[in-house]
């Protein structure tokens, strides 16, 4: 996996939902579930503590562009 780039939307979602960069990296590196979507987007999910983190991203060249981050338990 390449370098991780966060969109402004993803950074805001992480801040509002109290999700750390380490949790995003862990979800990307070791997802429990992977869903491929239209347009090349990919959703990965992973439970971390009380959270169920969903990261939506697409691979652009040699980097990972994180589009959105959500705690599905909230």
PQR file with spaces between the fields and no chain letter, atoms N, CA, C, O and H, PARSE charges and radii, in Angstrom:
ATOM       1  N    UNK     1       0.856   -1.179    0.000 -0.4000 1.5000
ATOM       2  CA   UNK     1       0.000    0.000    0.000 -0.0000 2.0000
ATOM       3  C    UNK     1       0.896    1.234    0.000  0.5500 1.7000
ATOM       4  O    UNK     1       1.923    1.271    0.677 -0.5500 1.4000
ATOM       5  N    UNK     2       0.496    2.236   -0.763 -0.4000 1.5000
ATOM       6  CA   UNK     2       1.299    3.442   -0.903 -0.0000 2.0000
ATOM       7  C    UNK     2       1.076    4.447    0.209  0.5500 1.7000
ATOM       8  O    UNK     2       0.452    4.155    1.230 -0.5500 1.4000
ATOM       9  H    UNK     2      -0.339    2.207   -1.313  0.4000 1.0000
ATOM      10  N    UNK     3       1.598    5.627   -0.016 -0.4000 1.5000
ATOM      11  CA   UNK     3       1.460    6.718    0.937 -0.0000 2.0000
ATOM      12  C    UNK     3      -0.014    7.095    1.080  0.5500 1.7000
ATOM      13  O    UNK     3      -0.759    7.105    0.100 -0.5500 1.4000
ATOM      14  H    UNK     3       2.105    5.865   -0.845  0.4000 1.0000
ATOM      15  N    UNK     4      -0.423    7.403    2.304 -0.4000 1.5000
ATOM      16  CA   UNK     4      -1.823    7.726    2.584 -0.0000 2.0000
ATOM      17  C    UNK     4      -2.023    9.232    2.507  0.5500 1.7000
ATOM      18  O    UNK     4      -1.305   10.004    3.142 -0.5500 1.4000
ATOM      19  H    UNK     4       0.182    7.395    3.100  0.4000 1.0000
ATOM      20  N    UNK     5      -3.016    9.635    1.715 -0.4000 1.5000
ATOM      21  CA   UNK     5      -3.408   11.037    1.569 -0.0000 2.0000
ATOM      22  C    UNK     5      -4.846   11.165    2.057  0.5500 1.7000
ATOM      23  O    UNK     5      -5.717   10.419    1.610 -0.5500 1.4000
ATOM      24  H    UNK     5      -3.600    9.008    1.199  0.4000 1.0000
ATOM      25  N    UNK     6      -5.106   12.101    2.969 -0.4000 1.5000
ATOM      26  CA   UNK     6      -6.452   12.316    3.501 -0.0000 2.0000
ATOM      27  C    UNK     6      -7.093   13.529    2.838  0.5500 1.7000
ATOM      28  O    UNK     6      -6.494   14.604    2.795 -0.5500 1.4000
ATOM      29  H    UNK     6      -4.399   12.707    3.333  0.4000 1.0000
ATOM      30  N    UNK     7      -8.299   13.364    2.324 -0.4000 1.5000
ATOM      31  CA   UNK     7      -9.037   14.515    1.816 -0.0000 2.0000
ATOM      32  C    UNK     7      -9.478   15.374    3.000  0.5500 1.7000
ATOM      33  O    UNK     7      -9.462   14.915    4.142 -0.5500 1.4000
ATOM      34  H    UNK     7      -8.786   12.491    2.359  0.4000 1.0000
ATOM      35  N    UNK     8      -9.867   16.602    2.731 -0.4000 1.5000
ATOM      36  CA   UNK     8     -10.371   17.481    3.785 -0.0000 2.0000
ATOM      37  C    UNK     8     -11.594   16.854    4.456  0.5500 1.7000
ATOM      38  O    UNK     8     -11.746   16.914    5.676 -0.5500 1.4000
ATOM      39  H    UNK     8      -9.880   16.975    1.803  0.4000 1.0000
ATOM      40  N    UNK     9     -12.453   16.258    3.645 -0.4000 1.5000
ATOM      41  CA   UNK     9     -13.650   15.585    4.169 -0.0000 2.0000
ATOM      42  C    UNK     9     -13.262   14.493    5.174  0.5500 1.7000
ATOM      43  O    UNK     9     -13.844   14.408    6.255 -0.5500 1.4000
ATOM      44  H    UNK     9     -12.330   16.210    2.654  0.4000 1.0000
ATOM      45  N    UNK    10     -12.281   13.662    4.816 -0.4000 1.5000
ATOM      46  CA   UNK    10     -11.844   12.576    5.699 -0.0000 2.0000
ATOM      47  C    UNK    10     -11.255   13.128    6.998  0.5500 1.7000
ATOM      48  O    UNK    10     -11.542   12.604    8.074 -0.5500 1.4000
ATOM      49  H    UNK    10     -11.809   13.731    3.938  0.4000 1.0000
ATOM      50  N    UNK    11     -10.432   14.184    6.909 -0.4000 1.5000
ATOM      51  CA   UNK    11      -9.852   14.779    8.123 -0.0000 2.0000
ATOM      52  C    UNK    11     -10.931   15.314    9.050  0.5500 1.7000
ATOM      53  O    UNK    11     -10.852   15.145   10.266 -0.5500 1.4000
ATOM      54  H    UNK    11     -10.199   14.609    6.035  0.4000 1.0000
ATOM      55  N    UNK    12     -11.944   15.961    8.474 -0.4000 1.5000
ATOM      56  CA   UNK    12     -13.057   16.474    9.290 -0.0000 2.0000
ATOM      57  C    UNK    12     -13.809   15.340    9.972  0.5500 1.7000
ATOM      58  O    UNK    12     -14.110   15.414   11.163 -0.5500 1.4000
ATOM      59  H    UNK    12     -12.009   16.099    7.485  0.4000 1.0000
ATOM      60  N    UNK    13     -14.109   14.292    9.215 -0.4000 1.5000
ATOM      61  CA   UNK    13     -14.840   13.155    9.775 -0.0000 2.0000
ATOM      62  C    UNK    13     -14.054   12.511   10.922  0.5500 1.7000
ATOM      63  O    UNK    13     -14.626   12.135   11.945 -0.5500 1.4000
ATOM      64  H    UNK    13     -13.865   14.232    8.247  0.4000 1.0000
ATOM      65  N    UNK    14     -12.747   12.392   10.737 -0.4000 1.5000
ATOM      66  CA   UNK    14     -11.911   11.822   11.794 -0.0000 2.0000
ATOM      67  C    UNK    14     -11.963   12.680   13.049  0.5500 1.7000
ATOM      68  O    UNK    14     -12.058   12.155   14.159 -0.5500 1.4000
ATOM      69  H    UNK    14     -12.283   12.698    9.906  0.4000 1.0000
ATOM      70  N    UNK    15     -11.904   13.981   12.881 -0.4000 1.5000
ATOM      71  CA   UNK    15     -11.938   14.887   14.026 -0.0000 2.0000
ATOM      72  C    UNK    15     -13.290   14.823   14.727  0.5500 1.7000
ATOM      73  O    UNK    15     -13.350   14.703   15.951 -0.5500 1.4000
ATOM      74  H    UNK    15     -11.827   14.407   11.980  0.4000 1.0000
ATOM      75  N    UNK    16     -14.377   14.901   13.958 -0.4000 1.5000
ATOM      76  CA   UNK    16     -15.726   14.884   14.534 -0.0000 2.0000
ATOM      77  C    UNK    16     -16.038   13.569   15.238  0.5500 1.7000
ATOM      78  O    UNK    16     -16.767   13.544   16.229 -0.5500 1.4000
ATOM      79  H    UNK    16     -14.328   14.998   12.964  0.4000 1.0000
ATOM      80  N    UNK    17     -15.480   12.475   14.717 -0.4000 1.5000
ATOM      81  CA   UNK    17     -15.809   11.149   15.251 -0.0000 2.0000
ATOM      82  C    UNK    17     -14.708   10.585   16.151  0.5500 1.7000
ATOM      83  O    UNK    17     -14.767    9.428   16.569 -0.5500 1.4000
ATOM      84  H    UNK    17     -14.887   12.495   13.912  0.4000 1.0000
ATOM      85  N    UNK    18     -13.707   11.413   16.442 -0.4000 1.5000
ATOM      86  CA   UNK    18     -12.609   11.031   17.343 -0.0000 2.0000
ATOM      87  C    UNK    18     -11.927    9.735   16.878  0.5500 1.7000
ATOM      88  O    UNK    18     -11.755    8.797   17.656 -0.5500 1.4000
ATOM      89  H    UNK    18     -13.659   12.352   16.103  0.4000 1.0000
ATOM      90  N    UNK    19     -11.545    9.706   15.603 -0.4000 1.5000
ATOM      91  CA   UNK    19     -10.850    8.562   15.016 -0.0000 2.0000
ATOM      92  C    UNK    19      -9.419    9.002   14.701  0.5500 1.7000
ATOM      93  O    UNK    19      -9.200   10.007   14.025 -0.5500 1.4000
ATOM      94  H    UNK    19     -11.685   10.468   14.972  0.4000 1.0000
ATOM      95  N    UNK    20      -8.460    8.240   15.196 -0.4000 1.5000
ATOM      96  CA   UNK    20      -7.054    8.617   15.032 -0.0000 2.0000
ATOM      97  C    UNK    20      -6.492    8.115   13.699  0.5500 1.7000
ATOM      98  O    UNK    20      -7.059    7.234   13.053 -0.5500 1.4000
ATOM      99  H    UNK    20      -8.637    7.423   15.745  0.4000 1.0000
ATOM     100  N    UNK    21      -5.373    8.700   13.316 -0.4000 1.5000
ATOM     101  CA   UNK    21      -4.677    8.263   12.110 -0.0000 2.0000
ATOM     102  C    UNK    21      -4.206    6.823   12.262  0.5500 1.7000
ATOM     103  O    UNK    21      -4.203    6.066   11.292 -0.5500 1.4000
ATOM     104  H    UNK    21      -4.913    9.416   13.840  0.4000 1.0000
ATOM     105  N    UNK    22      -3.809    6.439   13.473 -0.4000 1.5000
ATOM     106  CA   UNK    22      -3.379    5.068   13.726 -0.0000 2.0000
ATOM     107  C    UNK    22      -4.523    4.080   13.486  0.5500 1.7000
ATOM     108  O    UNK    22      -4.296    2.987   12.967 -0.5500 1.4000
ATOM     109  H    UNK    22      -3.812    7.054   14.262  0.4000 1.0000
ATOM     110  N    UNK    23      -5.751    4.458   13.861 -0.4000 1.5000
ATOM     111  CA   UNK    23      -6.910    3.594   13.615 -0.0000 2.0000
ATOM     112  C    UNK    23      -7.196    3.472   12.121  0.5500 1.7000
ATOM     113  O    UNK    23      -7.549    2.395   11.640 -0.5500 1.4000
ATOM     114  H    UNK    23      -5.935    5.346   14.282  0.4000 1.0000
ATOM     115  N    UNK    24      -7.048    4.559   11.396 -0.4000 1.5000
ATOM     116  CA   UNK    24      -7.225    4.523    9.942 -0.0000 2.0000
ATOM     117  C    UNK    24      -6.167    3.622    9.308  0.5500 1.7000
ATOM     118  O    UNK    24      -6.491    2.783    8.468 -0.5500 1.4000
ATOM     119  H    UNK    24      -6.761    5.434   11.786  0.4000 1.0000
ATOM     120  N    UNK    25      -4.910    3.789    9.703 -0.4000 1.5000
ATOM     121  CA   UNK    25      -3.829    2.967    9.160 -0.0000 2.0000
ATOM     122  C    UNK    25      -4.044    1.489    9.471  0.5500 1.7000
ATOM     123  O    UNK    25      -3.825    0.637    8.610 -0.5500 1.4000
ATOM     124  H    UNK    25      -4.647    4.471   10.385  0.4000 1.0000
ATOM     125  N    UNK    26      -4.467    1.180   10.683 -0.4000 1.5000
ATOM     126  CA   UNK    26      -4.723   -0.209   11.077 -0.0000 2.0000
ATOM     127  C    UNK    26      -5.868   -0.804   10.255  0.5500 1.7000
ATOM     128  O    UNK    26      -5.796   -1.959    9.835 -0.5500 1.4000
ATOM     129  H    UNK    26      -4.645    1.872   11.383  0.4000 1.0000
ATOM     130  N    UNK    27      -6.918   -0.019   10.025 -0.4000 1.5000
ATOM     131  CA   UNK    27      -8.050   -0.486    9.221 -0.0000 2.0000
ATOM     132  C    UNK    27      -7.626   -0.747    7.786  0.5500 1.7000
ATOM     133  O    UNK    27      -8.033   -1.745    7.192 -0.5500 1.4000
ATOM     134  H    UNK    27      -6.976    0.919   10.367  0.4000 1.0000
ATOM     135  N    UNK    28      -6.818    0.133    7.225 -0.4000 1.5000
ATOM     136  CA   UNK    28      -6.333   -0.056    5.858 -0.0000 2.0000
ATOM     137  C    UNK    28      -5.394   -1.263    5.752  0.5500 1.7000
ATOM     138  O    UNK    28      -5.454   -2.011    4.775 -0.5500 1.4000
ATOM     139  H    UNK    28      -6.487    0.944    7.707  0.4000 1.0000
ATOM     140  N    UNK    29      -4.543   -1.451    6.737 -0.4000 1.5000
ATOM     141  CA   UNK    29      -3.544   -2.518    6.684 -0.0000 2.0000
ATOM     142  C    UNK    29      -4.134   -3.902    6.949  0.5500 1.7000
ATOM     143  O    UNK    29      -3.699   -4.889    6.357 -0.5500 1.4000
ATOM     144  H    UNK    29      -4.494   -0.844    7.530  0.4000 1.0000
ATOM     145  N    UNK    30      -5.138   -3.973    7.850 -0.4000 1.5000
ATOM     146  CA   UNK    30      -5.684   -5.269    8.263 -0.0000 2.0000
ATOM     147  C    UNK    30      -7.212   -5.226    8.335  0.5500 1.7000
ATOM     148  O    UNK    30      -7.778   -5.379    9.418 -0.5500 1.4000
ATOM     149  H    UNK    30      -5.491   -3.171    8.331  0.4000 1.0000
ATOM     150  N    UNK    31      -7.885   -5.023    7.208 -0.4000 1.5000
ATOM     151  CA   UNK    31      -9.351   -4.935    7.245 -0.0000 2.0000
ATOM     152  C    UNK    31      -9.990   -6.293    7.519  0.5500 1.7000
ATOM     153  O    UNK    31      -9.460   -7.338    7.141 -0.5500 1.4000
ATOM     154  H    UNK    31      -7.426   -4.900    6.328  0.4000 1.0000
ATOM     155  N    UNK    32     -11.140   -6.251    8.183 -0.4000 1.5000
ATOM     156  CA   UNK    32     -11.909   -7.473    8.412 -0.0000 2.0000
ATOM     157  C    UNK    32     -12.841   -7.747    7.229  0.5500 1.7000
ATOM     158  O    UNK    32     -13.161   -8.897    6.926 -0.5500 1.4000
ATOM     159  H    UNK    32     -11.571   -5.403    8.490  0.4000 1.0000
ATOM     160  N    UNK    33     -13.270   -6.667    6.567 -0.4000 1.5000
ATOM     161  CA   UNK    33     -14.167   -6.804    5.418 -0.0000 2.0000
ATOM     162  C    UNK    33     -13.753   -5.786    4.359  0.5500 1.7000
ATOM     163  O    UNK    33     -13.384   -4.656    4.680 -0.5500 1.4000
ATOM     164  H    UNK    33     -13.010   -5.733    6.812  0.4000 1.0000
ATOM     165  N    UNK    34     -13.820   -6.201    3.089 -0.4000 1.5000
ATOM     166  CA   UNK    34     -13.473   -5.329    1.962 -0.0000 2.0000
ATOM     167  C    UNK    34     -14.626   -5.352    0.970  0.5500 1.7000
ATOM     168  O    UNK    34     -15.052   -6.421    0.532 -0.5500 1.4000
ATOM     169  H    UNK    34     -14.120   -7.119    2.828  0.4000 1.0000
ATOM     170  N    UNK    35     -15.138   -4.161    0.610 -0.4000 1.5000
ATOM     171  CA   UNK    35     -16.198   -4.031   -0.390 -0.0000 2.0000
ATOM     172  C    UNK    35     -15.695   -3.124   -1.509  0.5500 1.7000
ATOM     173  O    UNK    35     -15.307   -1.982   -1.264 -0.5500 1.4000
ATOM     174  H    UNK    35     -14.792   -3.293    0.966  0.4000 1.0000
ATOM     175  N    UNK    36     -15.704   -3.635   -2.729 -0.4000 1.5000
ATOM     176  CA   UNK    36     -15.316   -2.830   -3.885 -0.0000 2.0000
ATOM     177  C    UNK    36     -16.563   -2.156   -4.442  0.5500 1.7000
ATOM     178  O    UNK    36     -17.583   -2.808   -4.665 -0.5500 1.4000
ATOM     179  H    UNK    36     -16.019   -4.562   -2.929  0.4000 1.0000
ATOM     180  N    UNK    37     -16.476   -0.847   -4.667 -0.4000 1.5000
ATOM     181  CA   UNK    37     -17.611   -0.051   -5.112 -0.0000 2.0000
ATOM     182  C    UNK    37     -17.396    0.443   -6.536  0.5500 1.7000
ATOM     183  O    UNK    37     -16.319    0.275   -7.109 -0.5500 1.4000
ATOM     184  H    UNK    37     -15.648   -0.318   -4.486  0.4000 1.0000
ATOM     185  N    UNK    38     -18.425    1.048   -7.091 -0.4000 1.5000
ATOM     186  CA   UNK    38     -18.319    1.643   -8.421 -0.0000 2.0000
ATOM     187  C    UNK    38     -17.309    2.783   -8.400  0.5500 1.7000
ATOM     188  O    UNK    38     -17.086    3.407   -7.363 -0.5500 1.4000
ATOM     189  H    UNK    38     -19.300    1.184   -6.626  0.4000 1.0000
ATOM     190  N    UNK    39     -16.714    3.043   -9.525 -0.4000 1.5000
ATOM     191  CA   UNK    39     -15.788    4.168   -9.648 -0.0000 2.0000
ATOM     192  C    UNK    39     -14.429    3.920   -9.029  0.5500 1.7000
ATOM     193  O    UNK    39     -13.651    4.860   -8.862 -0.5500 1.4000
ATOM     194  H    UNK    39     -16.894    2.536  -10.368  0.4000 1.0000
ATOM     195  N    UNK    40     -14.118    2.666   -8.682 -0.4000 1.5000
ATOM     196  CA   UNK    40     -12.809    2.358   -8.128 -0.0000 2.0000
ATOM     197  C    UNK    40     -12.669    2.585   -6.638  0.5500 1.7000
ATOM     198  O    UNK    40     -11.582    2.411   -6.085 -0.5500 1.4000
ATOM     199  H    UNK    40     -14.749    1.902   -8.818  0.4000 1.0000
ATOM     200  N    UNK    41     -13.764    2.975   -5.970 -0.4000 1.5000
ATOM     201  CA   UNK    41     -13.696    3.176   -4.525 -0.0000 2.0000
ATOM     202  C    UNK    41     -13.729    1.831   -3.806  0.5500 1.7000
ATOM     203  O    UNK    41     -14.291    0.855   -4.305 -0.5500 1.4000
ATOM     204  H    UNK    41     -14.647    3.116   -6.420  0.4000 1.0000
ATOM     205  N    UNK    42     -13.120    1.801   -2.632 -0.4000 1.5000
ATOM     206  CA   UNK    42     -13.071    0.593   -1.816 -0.0000 2.0000
ATOM     207  C    UNK    42     -13.432    0.973   -0.385  0.5500 1.7000
ATOM     208  O    UNK    42     -12.915    1.953    0.151 -0.5500 1.4000
ATOM     209  H    UNK    42     -12.664    2.594   -2.227  0.4000 1.0000
ATOM     210  N    UNK    43     -14.325    0.191    0.236 -0.4000 1.5000
ATOM     211  CA   UNK    43     -14.646    0.329    1.654 -0.0000 2.0000
ATOM     212  C    UNK    43     -13.960   -0.796    2.407  0.5500 1.7000
ATOM     213  O    UNK    43     -14.052   -1.957    2.008 -0.5500 1.4000
ATOM     214  H    UNK    43     -14.744   -0.605   -0.200  0.4000 1.0000
ATOM     215  N    UNK    44     -13.271   -0.464    3.493 -0.4000 1.5000
ATOM     216  CA   UNK    44     -12.714   -1.480    4.380 -0.0000 2.0000
ATOM     217  C    UNK    44     -13.247   -1.231    5.778  0.5500 1.7000
ATOM     218  O    UNK    44     -13.374   -0.085    6.208 -0.5500 1.4000
ATOM     219  H    UNK    44     -13.197    0.479    3.817  0.4000 1.0000
ATOM     220  N    UNK    45     -13.558   -2.307    6.484 -0.4000 1.5000
ATOM     221  CA   UNK    45     -14.092   -2.213    7.833 -0.0000 2.0000
ATOM     222  C    UNK    45     -13.249   -3.017    8.799  0.5500 1.7000
ATOM     223  O    UNK    45     -12.709   -4.067    8.454 -0.5500 1.4000
ATOM     224  H    UNK    45     -13.455   -3.239    6.135  0.4000 1.0000
ATOM     225  N    UNK    46     -13.142   -2.500   10.032 -0.4000 1.5000
ATOM     226  CA   UNK    46     -12.410   -3.209   11.077 -0.0000 2.0000
ATOM     227  C    UNK    46     -12.904   -2.744   12.437  0.5500 1.7000
ATOM     228  O    UNK    46     -12.962   -1.541   12.690 -0.5500 1.4000
ATOM     229  H    UNK    46     -13.581   -1.647   10.313  0.4000 1.0000
ATOM     230  N    UNK    47     -13.264   -3.681   13.327 -0.4000 1.5000
ATOM     231  CA   UNK    47     -13.584   -3.295   14.702 -0.0000 2.0000
ATOM     232  C    UNK    47     -12.298   -2.988   15.468  0.5500 1.7000
ATOM     233  O    UNK    47     -11.344   -3.766   15.445 -0.5500 1.4000
ATOM     234  H    UNK    47     -13.217   -4.659   13.122  0.4000 1.0000
ATOM     235  N    UNK    48     -12.292   -1.851   16.140 -0.4000 1.5000
ATOM     236  CA   UNK    48     -11.161   -1.460   16.988 -0.0000 2.0000
ATOM     237  C    UNK    48     -11.759   -0.960   18.299  0.5500 1.7000
ATOM     238  O    UNK    48     -12.362    0.112   18.347 -0.5500 1.4000
ATOM     239  H    UNK    48     -13.067   -1.220   16.159  0.4000 1.0000
ATOM     240  N    UNK    49     -11.591   -1.732   19.344 -0.4000 1.5000
ATOM     241  CA   UNK    49     -12.192   -1.387   20.630 -0.0000 2.0000
ATOM     242  C    UNK    49     -13.699   -1.335   20.503  0.5500 1.7000
ATOM     243  O    UNK    49     -14.318   -2.287   20.027 -0.5500 1.4000
ATOM     244  H    UNK    49     -11.101   -2.603   19.305  0.4000 1.0000
ATOM     245  N    UNK    50     -14.294   -0.234   20.923 -0.4000 1.5000
ATOM     246  CA   UNK    50     -15.741   -0.042   20.836 -0.0000 2.0000
ATOM     247  C    UNK    50     -16.181    0.476   19.468  0.5500 1.7000
ATOM     248  O    UNK    50     -17.377    0.599   19.206 -0.5500 1.4000
ATOM     249  H    UNK    50     -13.792    0.539   21.310  0.4000 1.0000
ATOM     250  N    UNK    51     -15.233    0.776   18.612 -0.4000 1.5000
ATOM     251  CA   UNK    51     -15.538    1.371   17.308 -0.0000 2.0000
ATOM     252  C    UNK    51     -15.568    0.313   16.209  0.5500 1.7000
ATOM     253  O    UNK    51     -14.872   -0.699   16.287 -0.5500 1.4000
ATOM     254  H    UNK    51     -14.261    0.676   18.825  0.4000 1.0000
ATOM     255  N    UNK    52     -16.383    0.561   15.184 -0.4000 1.5000
ATOM     256  CA   UNK    52     -16.336   -0.201   13.939 -0.0000 2.0000
ATOM     257  C    UNK    52     -15.974    0.819   12.862  0.5500 1.7000
ATOM     258  O    UNK    52     -16.828    1.560   12.376 -0.5500 1.4000
ATOM     259  H    UNK    52     -16.949    1.383   15.121  0.4000 1.0000
ATOM     260  N    UNK    53     -14.699    0.842   12.502 -0.4000 1.5000
ATOM     261  CA   UNK    53     -14.173    1.852   11.593 -0.0000 2.0000
ATOM     262  C    UNK    53     -14.412    1.427   10.143  0.5500 1.7000
ATOM     263  O    UNK    53     -14.091    0.307    9.746 -0.5500 1.4000
ATOM     264  H    UNK    53     -14.006    0.240   12.897  0.4000 1.0000
ATOM     265  N    UNK    54     -14.987    2.354    9.359 -0.4000 1.5000
ATOM     266  CA   UNK    54     -15.096    2.147    7.913 -0.0000 2.0000
ATOM     267  C    UNK    54     -14.307    3.248    7.225  0.5500 1.7000
ATOM     268  O    UNK    54     -14.527    4.434    7.469 -0.5500 1.4000
ATOM     269  H    UNK    54     -15.248    3.264    9.681  0.4000 1.0000
ATOM     270  N    UNK    55     -13.387    2.840    6.362 -0.4000 1.5000
ATOM     271  CA   UNK    55     -12.575    3.778    5.595 -0.0000 2.0000
ATOM     272  C    UNK    55     -12.922    3.584    4.122  0.5500 1.7000
ATOM     273  O    UNK    55     -12.852    2.472    3.600 -0.5500 1.4000
ATOM     274  H    UNK    55     -13.209    1.876    6.163  0.4000 1.0000
ATOM     275  N    UNK    56     -13.295    4.676    3.459 -0.4000 1.5000
ATOM     276  CA   UNK    56     -13.553    4.649    2.023 -0.0000 2.0000
ATOM     277  C    UNK    56     -12.370    5.318    1.342  0.5500 1.7000
ATOM     278  O    UNK    56     -11.991    6.438    1.685 -0.5500 1.4000
ATOM     279  H    UNK    56     -13.352    5.580    3.884  0.4000 1.0000
ATOM     280  N    UNK    57     -11.786    4.610    0.364 -0.4000 1.5000
ATOM     281  CA   UNK    57     -10.606    5.148   -0.307 -0.0000 2.0000
ATOM     282  C    UNK    57     -10.562    4.672   -1.750  0.5500 1.7000
ATOM     283  O    UNK    57     -11.334    3.810   -2.169 -0.5500 1.4000
ATOM     284  H    UNK    57     -12.094    3.700    0.086  0.4000 1.0000
ATOM     285  N    UNK    58      -9.640    5.257   -2.489 -0.4000 1.5000
ATOM     286  CA   UNK    58      -9.316    4.753   -3.831 -0.0000 2.0000
ATOM     287  C    UNK    58      -7.813    4.840   -3.991  0.5500 1.7000
ATOM     288  O    UNK    58      -7.159    5.706   -3.410 -0.5500 1.4000
ATOM     289  H    UNK    58      -9.013    5.957   -2.148  0.4000 1.0000
ATOM     290  N    UNK    59      -7.278    3.937   -4.781 -0.4000 1.5000
ATOM     291  CA   UNK    59      -5.849    3.934   -5.051 -0.0000 2.0000
ATOM     292  C    UNK    59      -5.592    4.788   -6.278  0.5500 1.7000
ATOM     293  O    UNK    59      -6.161    4.554   -7.344 -0.5500 1.4000
ATOM     294  H    UNK    59      -7.809    3.233   -5.253  0.4000 1.0000
ATOM     295  N    UNK    60      -4.730    5.780   -6.117 -0.4000 1.5000
ATOM     296  CA   UNK    60      -4.388    6.702   -7.199 -0.0000 2.0000
ATOM     297  C    UNK    60      -2.886    6.625   -7.385  0.5500 1.7000
ATOM     298  O    UNK    60      -2.119    7.175   -6.594 -0.5500 1.4000
ATOM     299  H    UNK    60      -4.268    5.971   -5.250  0.4000 1.0000
ATOM     300  N    UNK    61      -2.475    5.937   -8.438 -0.4000 1.5000
ATOM     301  CA   UNK    61      -1.040    5.739   -8.651 -0.0000 2.0000
ATOM     302  C    UNK    61      -0.461    4.936   -7.510  0.5500 1.7000
ATOM     303  O    UNK    61      -0.932    3.836   -7.220 -0.5500 1.4000
ATOM     304  H    UNK    61      -3.097    5.490   -9.080  0.4000 1.0000
ATOM     305  N    UNK    62       0.558    5.475   -6.856 -0.4000 1.5000
ATOM     306  CA   UNK    62       1.196    4.756   -5.755 -0.0000 2.0000
ATOM     307  C    UNK    62       0.755    5.295   -4.390  0.5500 1.7000
ATOM     308  O    UNK    62       1.445    5.086   -3.392 -0.5500 1.4000
ATOM     309  H    UNK    62       0.940    6.368   -7.091  0.4000 1.0000
ATOM     310  N    UNK    63      -0.384    5.984   -4.340 -0.4000 1.5000
ATOM     311  CA   UNK    63      -0.861    6.473   -3.048 -0.0000 2.0000
ATOM     312  C    UNK    63      -2.314    6.066   -2.814  0.5500 1.7000
ATOM     313  O    UNK    63      -3.045    5.719   -3.742 -0.5500 1.4000
ATOM     314  H    UNK    63      -0.944    6.154   -5.150  0.4000 1.0000
ATOM     315  N    UNK    64      -2.698    6.121   -1.565 -0.4000 1.5000
ATOM     316  CA   UNK    64      -4.050    5.785   -1.141 -0.0000 2.0000
ATOM     317  C    UNK    64      -4.747    7.086   -0.770  0.5500 1.7000
ATOM     318  O    UNK    64      -4.320    7.779    0.154 -0.5500 1.4000
ATOM     319  H    UNK    64      -2.104    6.403   -0.811  0.4000 1.0000
ATOM     320  N    UNK    65      -5.816    7.421   -1.483 -0.4000 1.5000
ATOM     321  CA   UNK    65      -6.562    8.645   -1.199 -0.0000 2.0000
ATOM     322  C    UNK    65      -7.785    8.274   -0.366  0.5500 1.7000
ATOM     323  O    UNK    65      -8.747    7.701   -0.877 -0.5500 1.4000
ATOM     324  H    UNK    65      -6.163    6.858   -2.233  0.4000 1.0000
ATOM     325  N    UNK    66      -7.736    8.611    0.932 -0.4000 1.5000
ATOM     326  CA   UNK    66      -8.846    8.329    1.844 -0.0000 2.0000
ATOM     327  C    UNK    66      -9.910    9.395    1.632  0.5500 1.7000
ATOM     328  O    UNK    66      -9.655   10.590    1.786 -0.5500 1.4000
ATOM     329  H    UNK    66      -6.954    9.076    1.348  0.4000 1.0000
ATOM     330  N    UNK    67     -11.110    8.940    1.276 -0.4000 1.5000
ATOM     331  CA   UNK    67     -12.215    9.835    0.943 -0.0000 2.0000
ATOM     332  C    UNK    67     -13.068   10.138    2.172  0.5500 1.7000
ATOM     333  O    UNK    67     -13.488   11.277    2.377 -0.5500 1.4000
ATOM     334  H    UNK    67     -11.317    7.970    1.151  0.4000 1.0000
ATOM     335  N    UNK    68     -13.322    9.103    2.997 -0.4000 1.5000
ATOM     336  CA   UNK    68     -14.169    9.290    4.167 -0.0000 2.0000
ATOM     337  C    UNK    68     -13.815    8.267    5.230  0.5500 1.7000
ATOM     338  O    UNK    68     -13.307    7.187    4.931 -0.5500 1.4000
ATOM     339  H    UNK    68     -12.980    8.178    2.830  0.4000 1.0000
ATOM     340  N    UNK    69     -14.094    8.631    6.489 -0.4000 1.5000
ATOM     341  CA   UNK    69     -13.846    7.748    7.632 -0.0000 2.0000
ATOM     342  C    UNK    69     -15.079    7.840    8.543  0.5500 1.7000
ATOM     343  O    UNK    69     -15.541    8.933    8.871 -0.5500 1.4000
ATOM     344  H    UNK    69     -14.507    9.510    6.732  0.4000 1.0000
ATOM     345  N    UNK    70     -15.601    6.672    8.944 -0.4000 1.5000
ATOM     346  CA   UNK    70     -16.830    6.640    9.736 -0.0000 2.0000
ATOM     347  C    UNK    70     -16.689    5.615   10.846  0.5500 1.7000
ATOM     348  O    UNK    70     -16.064    4.571   10.659 -0.5500 1.4000
ATOM     349  H    UNK    70     -15.225    5.784    8.677  0.4000 1.0000
ATOM     350  N    UNK    71     -17.276    5.913   12.015 -0.4000 1.5000
ATOM     351  CA   UNK    71     -17.470    4.930   13.066 -0.0000 2.0000
ATOM     352  C    UNK    71     -18.893    4.415   12.915  0.5500 1.7000
ATOM     353  O    UNK    71     -19.845    5.113   13.267 -0.5500 1.4000
ATOM     354  H    UNK    71     -17.784    6.761   12.167  0.4000 1.0000
ATOM     355  N    UNK    72     -19.049    3.207   12.400 -0.4000 1.5000
ATOM     356  CA   UNK    72     -20.373    2.661   12.091 -0.0000 2.0000
ATOM     357  C    UNK    72     -21.179    2.331   13.352  0.5500 1.7000
ATOM     358  O    UNK    72     -22.376    2.065   13.249 -0.5500 1.4000
ATOM     359  H    UNK    72     -18.276    2.640   12.114  0.4000 1.0000
ATOM     360  N    UNK    73     -20.572    2.342   14.514 -0.4000 1.5000
ATOM     361  CA   UNK    73     -21.299    2.070   15.763 -0.0000 2.0000
ATOM     362  C    UNK    73     -22.009    3.304   16.301  0.5500 1.7000
ATOM     363  O    UNK    73     -22.737    3.213   17.289 -0.5500 1.4000
ATOM     364  H    UNK    73     -19.600    2.558   14.597  0.4000 1.0000
ATOM     365  N    UNK    74     -21.809    4.452   15.669 -0.4000 1.5000
ATOM     366  CA   UNK    74     -22.468    5.687   16.159 -0.0000 2.0000
ATOM     367  C    UNK    74     -23.540    6.120   15.208  0.5500 1.7000
ATOM     368  O    UNK    74     -24.203    7.131   15.444 -0.5500 1.4000
ATOM     369  H    UNK    74     -21.218    4.525   14.866  0.4000 1.0000
